[in-house]
Amino acid sequence: MDDTTRHDAAIEAEEDTVALDVEDEAVVEDRRAATALVVHEVVRRQGIEELERPAASLIWSGIAAGIVIGLSLVGKATAATALPDGSWTPLLQAAGYSIGFLVIILGRLQLFTESTLSAVLPLATQFTRRNLLRTLRLWSLVLAANLVGTFAFAAFVAAGGFGPEKTLALIDVSRVLLDHFGKAAFLGAIPAGLLLATVVWTLPSAEGQKLTLIVVLTGLIDLAGFTHVIAGSAEMWILLMVGEMRAGQALGSFFMPALLGNIVGGSALFALLAHAQVHSEIEQSDGHG
């Protein structure tokens, strides 16, 4: 009997200290939370599915996500203009900001910052040249498609598609981007990437509470003033189109720092740490196989 088998036997013996009948045992098993290894495997397999999707599917889904993330700005602008100012106004704006993320996540659209976790777990589990190239392919296609979608949304805003009052409100909420340049954009993007990765990681265990989970975690991005590269790119395009930002500022001062920060938060921190906690268990299961 090897160490792993003895360890599993010891756990089973301790669990059986309290004798339950078959019905009660079934209830206990049903209410037991999924282990970290199970959650890791759920997200990893979702990542594999995303990595294997045809390029056209990723592109169209990414464009749709880029357009839909504009609903977050619409929700925030609506809360800012339709409601009187009060101490609770930022909370309502944050709830409005979560709308685009709700549609994207529940609709299984391709958002770049979600991929910083799901696409990285297959690579972390098996670090091969093929998995690295698959991850880079997914990231590049989804990021480009998201930017096309946010550009289309911003063009609609700049053309006055939402009407004069709403257009001014959308431009106004986009100006928050002017406070997120350079180091501030990078540092603010790290917790935003971490929060999006947390959404992906916890959804498999959040049956019946997915709506609340997404609203709370994505709303916190806005409430805390963090930086999300895709939602922020919609604001960036709007400010570029109305002449309140220069192209150099947009690319060098906001987009690149925010992109790197989201990758650091979602991949380098959360994804790799989430994998590290189950790495030895995966190796043990491979050994048994």
N, C-alpha and C positions, 0 to 999 in steps of 0.2 A: 504494500500500500504506500503510494507516494505521499508527499506533504500536502498536496492539494486535496487528495481524496480524504486524508485524515482530517484536514481542516473542514471540508464540507460535511463529513460525518459528525464532527464535534458540534457544528452549527445546528444540524438536524436533531441531534440528541438534546441540545439545549432548548430548541423550539418545542420539542415533544414533552418538556417538563410538565406542562399543563395539558392534560388529556381533554380533547374535544371530540364530540361525535362528528360524523361525516358532514352533517348539514352546517354545523358551526365552523368546521374547518374550511368549508367552501366559502363561507361568508368572510372569514379572515383572509383567505387568498384573494378574494375579489376586491377587498378594500385595501390590500397592501399596495403601496406605491411602487411604481416601476423602478427597478434599480438603475443606477447610472449607466451600467453597461447596456441595458435594454434601450434607454433613451438614446444613447450614443449610436446604437445600431439602427434605430428608427431614422434618425437624422442622416446617418451615413448612407443608408439605402435611398433616402430621398435625394441626397446629393448625387448618387450614382445615376438615378433616373434623369436628373437635370443634366448631368455631364453627357449622357447618351442621346439627348434630344437633338433632332435635326437642326441645322443652323437657321433655317427659315422659321421654325417654330420658336426658337429662342429670340430671334429678331422681332417677330411680330408681337410676341408676348411682352418683350422688353419695351417696345414702342408704346403698347397699350398701358403698361405700368407707368411709363414716363408721363403720359397724358393724364392718367388717373391720379398720380401724386399731386397734380394741380388742385384736386379737390381739397387737399389739406390746406392750401392757401385760400381757397374759396371759403372753406369752413372757418378758418381763422379770421378772414376779412369780414365775413358775415357776423360773427360774434362781436367783432370790434365796432361795427357800425349799427347793428340792429338792436344792441342792448345798451342800457345806460352804464356809465362808468361806475365801478364799485370794487371793493376789495376782492370780490370773487370773479371779476372779469377775466383775469389771466387764466383762471381754471377753465372757464368756458371757451376761451380761445384755444387752450391746449386740447380740450375735447374736440373742437372743430378741426384742429390740426391732425388729429388721429384718423379722420374720415378716410383720407386717401390710403393710408396704411391698412385700414380695415378692409377696404375693397380689394387691395392688391394681395394681402396675405390670405384672406378667406377665398378669394377668387383664383389663387395659385398662379398669379402673374409673376413674371421674372423681374425682380428688383435686385440691383447689384449688391446692396448691403446685406441682403439675406444670403446671397451666395458666398459672402466672406466666411460664413460658417459651414453651410451644407456642402459646398464644393471642396472645402479644405479637409474635411474629415476623411474622405476616401484617400486623399493624398497623404495625410498624416498616418493613416493606418498602413498604407502600402506606398512608400515613397519610391516611385518608379518614374522613369522618363515619360512613359505613356500617361500616367496620372497627372504629372506636372503639365504636360502639353494640353491635356483635356481641361485642366483647371484654368490655364491661361486663355484657352479658346473660349470657354464659357464666360470668363470675366470680360474679355475684350468685346465679345458680341453683345452681352447684356448691357455693359456700360455704354457702348456706342448707341444701342437701341434706346436705352433710357434717356440719353441726351437728345436724341431725335424727338422723342415723345415730349420732353419738357420744352424743347424749342417750339414745337407745334402749339403747345398750350400757351406759351408766352406770346407767340405771334397772334393768337386769338385774343388774348388780353390786350395787347398793344393796338389791335385793330378795333378795339371798342366792343368786342363781342358780348361782354357782360353788361354793357350800358355804362354811361358816364360815371355815375356814382360808384358802382362796384369796381370799375376800372381804377378810379382814384384810390379806393380802399385797398385794392390788390397791390398797387404801386407802393402805397404807404407801408403795408405789412412786409413788402419785399425789402424795404430800406433797412431792416434789421441786419441784412447781410453786410452793410457798410461798417458794422462793428465787429465783423468776423474776418479779418484779414491776417495773413501771415501766420505768426505763432499762435494767435488767438483762434484762427480757423483750425489749425492742426490739433491743438490741445482740446478744443471743444468738440472735435470730430471723434476723438478716442472714446469718450463715454457714449456718444451716439452709436458708434459701431458696436460697442459692448451691449448696449440696450437692444439693438436689433438682433444681435446674435442670441441674446437671452430670450427674446420672443420665440425664435426658431427652436431653441433648445427646450423651452418649457411647454410649448404647444402640445406635444404628444401626451403630456400628463395633465392637461388642463381641460379635460372633457367637461362640457357644460359651462366652462368659465372662459372660453377663448375670447369672447367679445370684451369682457372686463380686462383680461390680461393685455390685449393689444391696445386698448384705449389708455390704460394706465402707463404702460411702458413707452409707447410712442408719444403719448401726450407729455410725458416727462421730458422728452427731447426738446420740445418747444418751451415748456414751463421753466426749465433750467437754463435755457439759452444755449443748448448744445448745437453742433453743426452737422447736418445731414447732407451729404454731397448731392444726392439726387433731388430732394425737395429744394435744397439750396440752389441747384442749377436752374430750376424754374424761376426762382427769384433773380438769379444772375442774368438769365436771358431777358427778363422783363426790364431790369434796370439798364441793360445794354441797349435794348430797343427804344427806350424812352430817353436815352442820352445821359443817364445819371451814373454810368460806370463806363470805364474804358476797357478795351479788349485785354490790354496787358494786366490791368487790375483783376479782371475776371479770371484769367487763366493762371497767372503767377501768384496773385495774392489770396485768391479764394479757392479756385477749383483744385489745384494740385495739392495744397496743404490739407484741404478737407478730404480729398480722396485718400491721401496717405494716412491721415488720422483714422478714417473709417476702417481702412484695411488693418491698421495696427490694433484697433479696438476689437474688431470682429474676428480677425484671423490670428494675429500674433499673440493676442492676449486670450480671448475667450476660447477660440477653437482649439488652440494648442493646449491650453490648460484643461479644457474639457476632455481632450483626448488623453492627456497625461494621467488623469485620475483613473482611467480604465486600461491603460497600456499594459500593465502587468497581468490583468485579468484576460485580455485578448491573447497575450502570449501563452498563458496557461491553457486557454481553450484550444489554441493552435497545437500545443503540445499533446493534449488529449486526442486531438484529431489525427 
